Amino acid sequence: MKPISEAKNCIRRNICRRIAALFIAAACAFALLPPAAFAAGGSTGDLSWSLINGTLTISGKGRMPDYSDSVMPPWAEISDAINRIVVSEGVTSIGSLAFYNCSEAKFAFLPSTVTSIGDRAFKFCRSLSYLSLPSGLLSIGEAAFESCENINGIILPDGLNYIGNYAFDRCSSLTLITIPASVTHMGSVLFHCCTSLIQVVILAPITALPDCTFYNCNSLSTVSVPETVEEIGEYAFHNCEKLGNVYYTGADSSVITDALESDATVGNETTVIEQKSVGRTDTGNIFVSGNNGTSISAGKTENSFITQTQVTEYEFTVNGEPATYEEVLETSEEDEIEANVSTTTTISAVVHNSDGWSDVARAAESAVKTKHEDSSVEVRVQMEDSVITPRELTKMAGSDVDLTITTSNGSTWNLDQSEHSRDSFNRQTYNLDYSVSKMDNGRKSTGIESDSVYSLNFAGSTDFTATVGVPLKVSEARKTATLYEKHGNEYNAVQNVVVDDSGTAWFQLASTDEKTDYFVAVNAAGVDHSEAIVPTTLSKDYNINSTLVGADGKQYEITGRTSRWGITGAEYMIYVAIAVGFVVLLITLIMVTMNRISKSRAKMIAEAEAKESSKDLDEEELRLEIMRELLEEQEKSNKQ
C-alpha cells in the first residue's frame, strides 16, 4: 500500500502546484490589464463621474466646475484610458480644462442641457473625431477645441452667441464651418492652421473680421463675408494661397480688396464677388457655391451629420493640345476647342444609427444620378462603434460608390460598392476593429527576415472584398509591406503593397479570419518588390493609371481571389472540393459499372458452360439407352 499512498501524495502535490500557477497567472493578468478595464469614479462639484471600460460619464444636475492648471479634474491622471466621453442630461456646462489632453477620446456626447463650454475644455483631444454640439449652446470658450486634429465636421447651433479666441486653432481636419447669425463675438486666431479648411460661411453681423482669423489656412478656397464687415484684421488671410472667391454683400467691396492686396500671401487670382453668396437647400442645409469649381453643403439630423464637397475640374484642349483656361480665352474662331469636365463628390458622414446609414445612402444615390461620365463619388463614414450589420452595408451595394468606413478605434476599410451585391454580406454582424503592434523581436519570433515586423489581429471575421488600411510607422513610407498568414509553424506570404506616405499599408483582402494570426513585414527578404500593389495616392509617382496593377504593370492577385476570376478563396476551395468529388464519383461509377459487367460476363460464361455440359450429358444417356434396348432385344432373340 505504500507505493499507492506515495502516488496519491504526488498527485495532490501536482494539483496544488497547478492551482497555485493558475492563481499566479490570474494575478499577473489582472495586474497587466489596461486602465480602461478598471472602474473608477467619484464626485466633482455637484456632479458625479465614472470611468468604466474606457467610457467617462459625467452625471447629475447643474454646472460642472471650472478646473485650472493647478487643480485639474479628478480623471486627469488616467486620461489615457478615456476613449469616449458621455455627459448626461441635466449637466448645464462643460468646465474649463474639463477634458484637457484626453488624447485617446474619439467621441464626445453632450446633452441638450449644456449651454456653455469652458476655456481649453477639449484642448489636445487629438483623436476626437465626433462631437455634436447641443442646440441650446450659447458660448464656446477660449481654445476650447484647440488641436482637436481629427474633427472634420462640426455644426455651430443657431443660438450661439460667443466664440472665444483660438477656439478652433489647429483643427487640421476641419473642412467646412458656418458662423451662425446669432454670434455677436468672434475671437481672433479663430481658425489658425486649419489646413484642411476649404470653405467658411460667416452669417454673424460682425463689423470687423478679427486678426489672424484664417492665418495659414492654406487650403481655404471660398469665404463668405457679411455686409456688416467694415474692417479686415491684420493677417486675417495670411498664407491663404488657394483662396479663390470672397463673397461680400456690402456696398463697398474695397474693404475686402484692399485687405487682400495688402497681404501678399493671398492667392493672386482671388476674386471678390459682390452678390449674395449664401443660401439654404430645401432641407435647410447651408450651401455655398464658388466659381473655382468647389461647392460644399452640410446637414445634420438626429441620425447623422453629413458634409458634401463637390470639386469640378475642367481639362481643355486647343487643336488637340492640352491648354489652360487662359489659353482658351485667347483662341480664335478657327481653333478647335474641346473641354472635358470631371467632378469628384465626397460625402463625409458621422452616423449614429442604422437610419443614419439610410441618410448617407440617399445622399450617395443623388450624387451618383447627377455625376458625369468621368466623375466619381466617394463616401466616408465615421462610425460611433465598430460593429456593422449586412443591412447597413447593403444600403449602397451595387452602386458606383467608393465607400470608406472608419470605426471608433480608427480601423479603416475601403469597399468598392460596385463590386458588391446583397449576397456579398452573409454574416449576422461584422466587427471591423483590428489592432496593429510593432514586434520588438519580430524577426526572431517569426523567422521572417525583414526590416521590421508588425502583428495584425482582427476582432471579427469578414466574408466580403475590401481594402484594409494597416497603420505602420511613418518611417516605413514607400517601402514594401508583405502580409503573412500563419498556419501551424509556417508563415505564408499572401500579398505585397507599397506603403503610402502616411505610413499606411493598404491590403486588398477577400476575407479576414479572427482566428488567424497575421503579420506585416517591411522589406521582407525574398520578396519581389516590383510586384507590390501601388496605392492610389502614389499612382502618379509610379506612372500607372490604375491600382489594379503592381509597380511592374502586371495584374495583381487579391488575397483569396484573383482579379481575373473574381471568386473568393473560400469559393475557390468549394469549387475544388466539388470538382474532386465529381472526379471521385465518376471513377466510382466507372469501377462499379466495370465490376457489374465483369460479373455479368462471368455469369454468362458459367451458364454457357453449364448448358454445354448439360448437352453432353443428354447425348451420353441417349447412347446408353440405345445400348440397353439392343441388349434387351439380343436377350429375347437368344431365348427363342
CORRAJO-V398360 format. One record per pair of residues at least 4 apart in sequence whose ideal C-beta (glycine too) atoms are under 7 Angstrom apart, sorted by the first residue. I is the first residue (numbers start at 1). J is the second residue. D is the distance in Angstrom with one decimal. If there is no record, write none. Layout:
BEGIN
[[I/J/D] [I/J/D]]
END
This chain:
BEGIN
[[1/5/6.1] [2/6/6.5] [3/7/6.4] [4/8/6.5] [5/9/6.5] [6/10/6.3] [7/11/6.5] [8/12/6.4] [9/13/6.4] [10/14/6.5] [11/15/6.4] [12/16/6.3] [13/17/6.4] [14/18/6.4] [15/19/6.3] [16/20/6.3] [17/21/6.3] [18/22/6.4] [19/23/6.6] [20/24/6.3] [21/25/6.2] [22/26/6.2] [23/27/6.3] [24/28/6.3] [25/29/6.2] [26/30/6.2] [27/31/6.3] [28/32/6.3] [29/33/6.9] [33/37/4.2] [33/38/7.0] [34/81/6.7] [35/78/5.3] [35/80/7.0] [35/81/3.6] [36/53/5.9] [36/54/4.0] [36/81/4.4] [36/83/6.9] [37/53/6.7] [39/50/7.0] [39/52/4.9] [40/51/4.6] [40/78/6.5] [41/48/6.9] [41/49/5.8] [41/50/3.6] [41/51/6.5] [42/49/6.3] [42/74/5.7] [43/47/6.9] [43/48/5.2] [44/49/5.6] [44/65/6.0] [44/73/6.4] [44/74/5.7] [45/64/6.5] [45/65/4.0] [46/60/5.9] [46/62/4.7] [47/58/5.7] [47/59/6.5] [47/60/3.7] [47/62/6.9] [47/64/5.9] [47/91/6.4] [48/59/5.1] [48/60/5.5] [49/56/6.7] [49/57/6.7] [49/58/5.3] [49/74/6.8] [49/75/6.3] [50/57/5.1] [51/56/5.0] [51/75/6.0] [51/78/6.6] [51/81/6.5] [51/82/6.6] [54/81/6.3] [54/82/6.5] [54/83/4.1] [54/84/6.0] [55/84/4.5] [55/86/6.1] [56/75/6.0] [56/82/4.7] [56/85/5.2] [57/86/4.8] [57/88/6.6] [58/64/6.6] [58/87/4.7] [58/88/6.5] [58/91/5.8] [59/88/4.5] [60/90/6.2] [60/91/6.4] [61/90/4.3] [62/92/6.0] [63/92/5.3] [63/93/4.4] [64/91/6.1] [64/93/5.3] [64/94/5.9] [64/95/4.0] [64/98/6.0] [65/95/5.1] [66/95/4.6] [66/96/4.1] [66/118/5.5] [67/71/5.7] [67/72/5.5] [67/73/5.1] [67/95/5.7] [67/96/5.9] [67/97/4.1] [67/98/6.5] [68/97/6.6] [72/76/3.9] [72/97/6.5] [73/97/6.9] [73/98/5.9] [75/79/6.3] [75/82/6.9] [79/101/5.8] [79/102/4.7] [80/104/5.7] [82/102/4.9] [82/104/6.2] [82/105/5.0] [83/104/5.2] [83/105/5.8] [83/106/5.8] [84/105/6.4] [84/106/6.8] [84/107/5.0] [85/99/5.9] [85/102/6.9] [85/105/5.3] [85/107/6.9] [85/108/4.2] [85/109/6.9] [86/109/4.9] [87/91/5.1] [87/94/7.0] [87/109/6.6] [87/110/5.2] [87/111/5.7] [87/114/6.6] [88/111/6.2] [89/111/4.3] [89/112/6.9] [89/113/5.6] [90/113/5.7] [91/111/6.3] [91/113/6.2] [91/114/6.3] [92/113/5.4] [92/114/6.2] [92/115/5.9] [93/114/6.3] [93/115/6.5] [93/116/4.6] [93/118/6.9] [94/98/5.1] [94/114/6.1] [94/117/4.5] [94/118/5.8] [94/121/4.8] [95/118/5.0] [95/121/6.9] [96/118/3.4] [96/119/4.4] [96/120/6.1] [96/121/6.3] [96/141/6.4] [97/120/5.2] [97/121/6.8] [98/118/6.5] [98/121/4.9] [99/105/6.7] [99/121/6.1] [99/122/5.3] [99/125/6.0] [100/120/5.6] [100/123/5.4] [100/124/6.4] [101/124/4.4] [102/125/5.2] [103/124/6.1] [103/125/6.6] [103/126/4.9] [103/127/6.1] [104/127/5.6] [105/125/5.5] [105/127/6.2] [105/128/5.8] [106/127/5.1] [106/128/6.4] [106/129/5.4] [106/130/7.0] [106/408/5.2] [107/130/4.7] [107/384/6.0] [107/408/6.5] [108/122/6.9] [108/128/6.2] [108/131/4.9] [110/114/4.9] [110/132/6.8] [110/133/6.6] [110/134/5.3] [111/134/6.4] [112/134/4.8] [112/135/6.4] [112/136/5.9] [114/134/5.1] [114/137/6.4] [115/136/5.5] [115/137/6.2] [115/138/4.9] [116/138/6.1] [116/139/4.7] [117/121/5.0] [117/140/5.1] [117/141/5.8] [117/144/5.0] [118/141/4.6] [119/141/3.9] [119/142/4.5] [119/143/6.3] [119/144/6.7] [119/164/6.8] [120/143/4.9] [120/144/6.7] [120/146/7.0] [121/141/6.4] [121/144/5.0] [122/128/6.4] [122/144/6.0] [122/145/5.1] [122/148/5.9] [123/143/5.4] [123/146/4.6] [123/147/6.2] [124/147/5.1] [125/148/5.2] [126/147/6.3] [126/148/6.9] [126/149/4.9] [126/150/6.7] [127/150/5.7] [128/148/4.9] [128/150/5.9] [128/151/5.9] [129/150/4.3] [129/151/6.5] [129/382/5.6] [130/350/4.9] [130/382/6.1] [130/384/6.5] [131/151/6.2] [131/154/6.2] [132/305/6.8] [133/137/5.1] [133/154/6.8] [133/155/6.8] [133/156/6.6] [133/157/5.7] [134/157/6.9] [135/157/4.8] [135/159/6.8] [136/159/6.5] [137/157/5.2] [137/160/5.7] [138/159/6.5] [138/160/6.5] [138/161/5.1] [138/162/6.8] [139/161/6.1] [139/162/3.9] [140/144/4.9] [140/162/6.8] [140/163/5.0] [140/164/6.1] [140/167/5.2] [141/164/4.8] [142/164/3.6] [142/165/5.0] [142/166/5.9] [142/167/6.9] [142/187/6.8] [143/166/4.1] [143/167/6.7] [143/169/6.4] [144/164/6.6] [144/167/5.2] [145/151/6.8] [145/167/6.1] [145/168/5.4] [145/171/6.0] [146/166/5.4] [146/169/4.4] [146/170/6.0] [147/170/4.6] [148/171/5.3] [149/170/7.0] [149/171/6.9] [149/172/5.0] [149/173/6.1] [150/173/5.4] [151/171/5.4] [151/173/6.0] [151/174/5.9] [152/173/4.3] [152/174/6.3] [152/175/5.7] [152/348/6.0] [153/175/6.8] [153/176/6.9] [153/298/6.9] [153/305/5.8] [153/307/4.7] [153/348/6.1] [153/350/6.8] [154/174/6.9] [154/177/6.5] [155/298/6.4] [155/300/5.0] [155/305/6.7] [156/160/5.1] [156/177/7.0] [156/178/6.6] [156/179/6.5] [156/180/5.5] [157/180/7.0] [158/180/4.8] [158/182/5.7] [159/182/5.4] [160/180/5.7] [160/182/5.7] [160/183/5.6] [161/182/6.1] [161/183/6.3] [161/184/5.5] [162/185/4.9] [163/167/5.1] [163/183/6.1] [163/185/6.6] [163/186/5.5] [163/187/5.6] [163/190/6.7] [164/187/4.7] [165/187/3.6] [165/188/5.2] [165/189/5.8] [166/187/6.9] [166/189/5.1] [167/187/6.0] [167/190/5.9] [168/174/6.4] [168/190/6.0] [168/191/5.4] [168/194/6.3] [169/189/5.9] [169/192/4.7] [169/193/6.7] [170/192/6.7] [170/193/4.7] [171/194/5.3] [172/193/6.7] [172/194/6.4] [172/195/5.0] [172/196/5.9] [173/196/5.4] [174/194/5.0] [174/196/6.2] [174/197/5.4] [175/196/5.4] [175/197/6.4] [175/198/5.4] [175/307/6.4] [175/309/6.7] [176/198/6.3] [176/199/5.3] [176/296/4.9] [176/298/5.6] [176/307/5.5] [177/200/5.8] [178/201/4.3] [178/203/6.6] [178/286/5.0] [179/183/5.4] [179/186/6.6] [179/202/4.6] [179/203/6.1] [179/204/4.7] [180/203/5.7] [180/204/6.7] [181/203/4.2] [181/204/6.1] [181/205/6.7] [183/204/3.8] [186/190/6.2] [186/204/6.2] [186/206/5.6] [186/210/5.7] [187/210/6.4] [188/210/3.9] [188/211/4.5] [188/212/5.8] [188/213/6.9] [188/233/6.8] [189/212/4.4] [189/215/6.5] [190/210/6.6] [190/213/5.2] [191/197/5.9] [191/213/6.2] [191/214/5.4] [191/217/5.8] [192/212/5.8] [192/215/4.6] [192/216/6.3] [193/216/4.8] [194/217/5.3] [195/217/6.8] [195/218/5.8] [195/219/6.0] [196/219/5.6] [197/217/4.9] [197/219/6.1] [197/220/5.4] [198/219/5.7] [198/220/6.6] [198/221/5.4] [198/294/6.4] [198/296/6.4] [198/309/6.7] [199/221/6.4] [199/222/4.6] [199/288/5.6] [199/294/7.0] [199/296/4.7] [200/223/5.0] [201/224/4.6] [201/278/5.4] [201/286/6.0] [201/288/5.4] [202/224/6.1] [202/225/5.8] [202/226/5.7] [203/226/6.5] [203/278/6.8] [204/226/6.7] [205/226/6.0] [205/228/4.5] [206/226/6.9] [206/228/6.3] [206/229/6.3] [207/228/5.7] [207/229/6.5] [207/230/5.3] [207/231/6.7] [208/229/6.6] [208/230/6.8] [208/231/4.1] [208/233/6.1] [209/213/5.5] [209/225/6.7] [209/229/5.7] [209/232/5.0] [209/233/5.4] [209/236/5.0] [210/233/4.8] [211/233/3.8] [211/234/4.8] [211/235/6.2] [211/236/6.6] [212/235/4.8] [212/236/6.7] [212/238/6.9] [213/233/6.6] [213/236/4.8] [214/220/5.7] [214/236/6.1] [214/237/5.5] [214/240/5.5] [215/235/5.4] [215/238/4.8] [215/239/6.8] [216/238/6.7] [216/239/4.7] [217/240/5.4] [218/239/5.7] [218/240/6.8] [218/241/5.7] [218/242/6.5] [219/242/5.9] [220/240/4.8] [220/242/6.4] [220/243/5.5] [221/242/5.4] [221/243/6.4] [221/244/4.8] [221/290/6.4] [221/292/5.4] [221/294/5.3] [222/244/6.3] [222/245/4.9] [222/288/5.9] [222/290/4.0] [222/292/6.8] [222/294/6.5] [223/246/5.2] [224/247/4.2] [224/277/4.6] [224/278/5.2] [224/288/5.8] [225/229/5.1] [225/246/6.3] [225/247/6.8] [225/248/4.9] [225/256/6.5] [226/249/6.8] [227/249/4.1] [227/250/4.0] [229/250/6.5] [229/255/6.5] [230/255/6.0] [232/236/5.1] [232/255/6.5] [232/256/6.7] [232/259/3.5] [236/259/6.6] [237/243/6.3] [237/259/7.0] [237/260/6.5] [237/263/5.4] [237/266/5.0] [238/263/6.0] [238/265/5.3] [239/265/4.5] [240/265/6.9] [240/266/5.5] [240/267/7.0] [241/265/6.3] [241/267/5.4] [242/267/5.9] [243/266/5.5] [243/267/4.8] [243/270/5.0] [244/267/6.6] [244/269/6.9] [244/270/6.5] [244/271/6.7] [244/290/6.0] [244/291/6.9] [244/292/3.4] [245/271/5.2] [245/273/5.7] [245/290/4.4] [245/291/5.6] [245/292/6.0] [246/256/5.4] [246/270/6.4] [246/272/5.0] [247/273/5.1] [247/277/3.0] [248/253/5.5] [248/256/5.1] [248/272/5.8] [248/274/6.2] [249/276/5.6] [250/255/6.4] [253/257/5.8] [253/272/4.9] [253/274/5.1] [254/258/5.3] [255/259/7.0] [256/260/6.2] [256/272/4.9] [257/261/6.1] [257/272/5.4] [258/262/6.3] [259/263/6.6] [260/266/5.0] [260/270/5.4] [266/270/5.4] [271/291/6.7] [273/277/6.5] [277/288/6.1] [278/286/6.8] [278/288/6.1] [279/287/6.0] [280/284/5.8] [280/285/6.7] [280/286/5.9] [281/285/4.5] [281/287/5.9] [281/297/6.5] [283/299/6.0] [285/297/4.8] [285/298/6.0] [285/299/3.8] [286/298/6.2] [287/295/6.7] [287/296/7.0] [287/297/4.1] [288/295/6.7] [288/296/6.2] [289/295/4.2] [290/294/5.4] [290/295/6.6] [293/311/6.1] [293/312/4.0] [293/313/6.4] [294/311/5.2] [295/310/4.9] [296/307/6.9] [296/308/6.9] [296/309/5.0] [297/308/4.9] [298/307/4.8] [299/306/5.4] [300/305/4.8] [301/359/6.2] [303/351/7.0] [303/352/5.5] [303/353/5.6] [303/355/4.1] [303/356/3.9] [303/359/5.7] [304/349/5.5] [304/350/6.5] [304/351/4.9] [304/352/6.3] [304/356/3.6] [304/359/4.4] [304/360/6.4] [305/349/6.7] [305/350/4.7] [306/347/6.3] [306/349/4.5] [306/359/6.3] [306/360/6.5] [306/363/5.8] [307/348/4.7] [308/345/6.7] [308/347/5.1] [308/363/6.3] [309/346/4.7] [310/343/6.0] [310/345/4.9] [311/343/6.9] [311/344/4.9] [312/341/6.5] [312/343/4.8] [313/342/5.3] [314/339/5.7] [314/341/5.8] [315/340/4.4] [316/323/4.7] [316/325/6.6] [316/328/5.0] [316/337/6.7] [316/339/5.4] [317/321/6.1] [317/322/5.8] [317/323/6.1] [317/338/4.7] [318/323/4.2] [318/327/6.2] [318/328/6.4] [318/331/5.6] [318/335/5.4] [318/337/5.7] [319/335/5.8] [319/336/5.4] [323/327/4.1] [323/328/5.7] [325/329/6.8] [326/330/6.8] [328/337/6.0] [331/335/4.0] [331/337/6.1] [340/374/6.7] [341/372/5.7] [342/372/6.5] [342/374/4.3] [342/375/5.5] [343/371/6.0] [343/372/5.7] [343/375/4.0] [344/375/6.7] [344/376/5.4] [344/378/6.9] [345/367/4.5] [345/371/6.5] [345/377/4.9] [346/378/4.8] [346/380/6.9] [347/360/6.6] [347/363/5.3] [347/364/6.0] [347/367/6.6] [347/379/4.7] [347/380/7.0] [348/380/4.8] [349/360/4.8] [349/381/5.2] [349/382/7.0] [350/382/4.6] [351/356/3.2] [351/357/5.5] [351/360/6.4] [351/381/5.9] [351/383/6.5] [352/356/5.0] [352/384/6.2] [354/391/6.8] [354/392/5.7] [355/359/6.8] [356/360/6.7] [357/361/6.2] [357/392/4.4] [357/395/5.3] [358/362/6.5] [358/395/6.3] [359/363/6.6] [360/364/6.2] [360/379/6.3] [360/381/6.1] [361/365/6.2] [361/395/3.9] [361/396/5.2] [362/366/6.5] [363/367/6.4] [364/368/6.2] [364/377/6.1] [364/379/5.2] [364/396/5.5] [364/399/6.4] [364/401/5.1] [365/369/6.5] [365/399/6.7] [366/370/6.6] [367/371/6.2] [367/377/4.7] [368/377/5.4] [368/399/5.7] [368/400/5.5] [368/401/6.5] [371/375/3.9] [371/377/6.0] [376/402/6.7] [377/400/6.6] [377/401/5.1] [377/402/7.0] [378/402/4.8] [379/396/6.9] [379/401/5.4] [379/403/4.9] [380/404/4.7] [381/405/5.2] [382/406/5.2] [383/388/6.9] [383/405/6.5] [383/406/6.8] [383/407/5.2] [383/408/6.1] [384/408/5.9] [385/408/5.3] [386/407/4.0] [386/408/5.9] [386/409/6.1] [386/411/6.8] [386/431/5.6] [386/432/5.3] [386/433/4.1] [386/459/6.9] [387/429/5.4] [387/430/6.9] [387/431/5.4] [388/392/5.2] [388/393/6.2] [388/430/5.2] [388/432/6.2] [389/429/5.5] [390/394/5.9] [390/425/3.7] [390/427/6.8] [393/397/6.8] [393/425/5.0] [394/422/4.9] [394/425/6.1] [396/401/5.1] [396/403/6.1] [396/417/4.8] [397/417/5.7] [397/420/4.5] [397/421/5.6] [397/422/5.8] [397/424/6.5] [398/417/6.8] [398/418/6.9] [398/420/6.7] [398/421/5.6] [399/417/5.3] [399/418/6.8] [400/418/5.0] [401/417/4.5] [402/414/7.0] [402/416/6.1] [403/415/4.6] [403/417/5.3] [404/412/6.6] [404/414/4.9] [405/413/4.7] [405/432/6.5] [406/410/6.5] [406/412/5.1] [407/411/4.4] [407/432/5.0] [407/433/5.5] [409/433/5.2] [411/432/5.5] [411/433/5.1] [411/434/5.1] [412/469/3.9] [413/432/5.8] [413/466/4.8] [413/468/6.0] [414/466/6.3] [414/467/4.1] [415/420/6.6] [415/466/5.0] [419/465/6.2] [420/424/4.1] [420/464/6.5] [424/464/4.9] [425/464/5.6] [426/463/5.7] [427/463/6.3] [430/460/5.8] [430/462/5.7] [431/459/4.5] [431/460/3.1] [433/459/4.0] [434/456/6.4] [434/457/6.3] [434/458/4.7] [434/459/6.2] [435/457/5.1] [436/454/5.6] [436/456/5.5] [436/470/5.7] [436/471/5.9] [437/454/6.6] [437/455/5.2] [438/452/6.4] [438/454/5.3] [439/445/6.1] [439/453/4.8] [439/454/6.6] [439/455/5.6] [441/445/5.3] [442/446/5.9] [442/448/7.0] [442/452/6.3] [442/453/2.5] [443/448/6.2] [443/449/6.2] [443/450/6.5] [443/453/6.3] [446/453/5.8] [446/491/5.8] [446/519/5.8] [447/491/6.9] [448/453/5.8] [448/484/6.6] [448/491/6.0] [448/519/6.9] [448/521/4.7] [448/524/5.8] [449/524/6.7] [449/525/3.8] [450/521/3.9] [450/522/5.7] [450/523/5.6] [450/524/4.1] [450/525/6.6] [451/522/4.7] [451/523/4.4] [452/522/4.8] [453/519/5.8] [453/521/5.0] [454/472/6.1] [454/519/6.8] [454/520/4.4] [455/519/6.0] [456/470/6.1] [456/518/4.0] [456/519/6.5] [456/520/5.7] [458/512/4.7] [458/514/5.0] [459/514/6.4] [460/514/5.3] [461/512/6.0] [461/513/5.1] [461/514/4.9] [462/466/6.9] [462/511/5.7] [462/512/4.7] [463/511/5.2] [465/510/5.0] [465/558/6.8] [466/509/6.1] [467/506/5.2] [467/507/6.9] [467/508/5.4] [468/507/5.2] [468/509/5.6] [469/504/4.8] [469/506/5.4] [470/504/6.6] [470/505/4.6] [470/507/6.3] [470/520/5.8] [471/503/6.4] [471/504/5.3] [472/476/4.4] [472/481/6.7] [472/499/6.1] [472/503/5.0] [472/504/6.9] [472/505/5.8] [472/520/6.9] [472/522/6.9] [473/503/5.5] [474/502/6.8] [474/503/4.0] [476/481/7.0] [476/499/4.9] [476/503/5.4] [476/522/5.1] [477/499/5.5] [477/500/6.7] [477/501/4.9] [477/503/5.4] [478/498/6.4] [478/499/6.2] [479/499/5.3] [479/522/5.2] [479/523/5.3] [480/496/5.6] [480/498/6.2] [480/523/5.8] [480/527/6.2] [480/529/4.7] [480/532/4.8] [481/497/5.4] [481/499/5.2] [481/505/3.8] [481/520/5.3] [481/522/5.5] [482/493/5.3] [482/496/5.1] [482/521/5.0] [482/524/4.5] [482/527/5.3] [483/494/5.3] [483/495/4.8] [483/507/5.2] [483/518/6.5] [483/520/5.8] [483/559/6.9] [484/491/4.5] [484/492/6.3] [484/493/5.5] [484/494/6.9] [484/518/6.8] [484/519/4.4] [484/521/6.4] [485/492/5.1] [485/494/5.7] [485/516/5.7] [485/518/6.0] [486/491/5.5] [486/517/4.0] [486/519/6.8] [487/492/6.1] [491/519/6.6] [493/527/7.0] [494/559/4.6] [495/507/5.6] [495/508/6.8] [495/559/4.9] [496/527/5.7] [496/531/5.7] [496/532/4.1] [496/533/6.8] [497/505/5.2] [497/506/5.9] [497/507/5.9] [497/532/5.5] [497/533/4.5] [498/532/4.8] [498/533/6.9] [498/534/5.1] [498/535/6.4] [498/538/6.2] [498/551/6.6] [499/503/6.3] [499/504/6.8] [499/505/5.0] [500/504/5.3] [500/506/6.9] [500/535/4.5] [500/537/5.2] [500/538/6.1] [501/537/6.8] [505/520/6.1] [506/535/5.0] [507/559/6.9] [508/533/6.5] [508/558/4.4] [508/559/6.6] [509/559/5.1] [509/560/6.7] [510/558/5.6] [510/559/6.0] [510/560/3.2] [510/561/4.5] [510/568/4.4] [510/569/5.9] [511/560/5.3] [511/568/6.0] [511/569/6.7] [511/570/6.5] [530/550/6.8] [530/551/5.3] [530/552/3.9] [531/550/4.7] [531/552/6.1] [531/554/6.8] [532/550/5.9] [532/551/5.4] [533/547/6.7] [533/550/5.7] [533/556/5.2] [534/538/5.4] [534/539/5.8] [534/542/4.8] [534/544/6.0] [534/547/6.2] [534/550/6.9] [534/551/5.5] [535/547/6.7] [536/547/5.3] [538/542/5.8] [539/544/5.2] [539/547/6.2] [542/551/5.5] [544/549/5.9] [544/553/6.7] [548/555/6.8] [548/556/6.9] [548/563/6.3] [549/553/5.3] [549/554/6.1] [549/555/6.0] [549/556/6.3] [550/554/5.4] [550/556/5.0] [555/563/6.1] [555/564/6.9] [556/563/6.7] [557/562/5.1] [557/563/6.9] [558/562/6.9] [558/563/5.8] [560/568/5.2] [560/569/3.4] [561/565/6.7] [561/566/6.6] [561/567/5.2] [561/568/4.8] [561/569/6.1] [561/572/7.0] [567/571/4.3] [567/572/5.5] [568/572/6.8] [569/573/6.5] [570/574/6.5] [571/575/6.3] [572/576/6.4] [573/577/6.3] [574/578/6.4] [575/579/6.3] [576/580/6.2] [577/581/6.1] [578/582/6.2] [579/583/6.5] [580/584/6.3] [581/585/6.1] [582/586/6.2] [583/587/6.3] [584/588/6.2] [585/589/6.3] [586/590/6.4] [587/591/6.3] [588/592/6.2] [589/593/6.1] [590/594/6.2] [591/595/6.2] [592/596/6.4] [593/597/6.3] [594/598/6.2] [595/599/6.4] [596/600/6.2] [597/601/6.2] [598/602/6.4] [599/603/6.3] [600/604/6.3] [601/605/6.5] [602/606/6.3] [603/607/6.3] [604/608/6.3] [605/609/6.3] [606/610/6.2] [607/611/6.2] [608/612/6.4] [609/613/6.2] [610/614/6.2] [611/615/6.5] [612/616/6.7] [613/617/6.5] [614/618/6.6] [615/619/6.9] [616/620/6.6] [617/621/6.5] [618/622/6.4] [619/623/6.7] [620/624/6.4] [621/625/6.3] [622/626/6.5] [623/627/6.3] [624/628/6.4] [625/629/6.5] [626/630/6.4] [627/631/6.3] [628/632/6.3] [629/633/6.5] [630/634/6.3] [631/635/6.5] [632/636/6.7] [633/637/6.4] [634/638/6.5] [635/639/6.7] [636/640/6.8]]
END
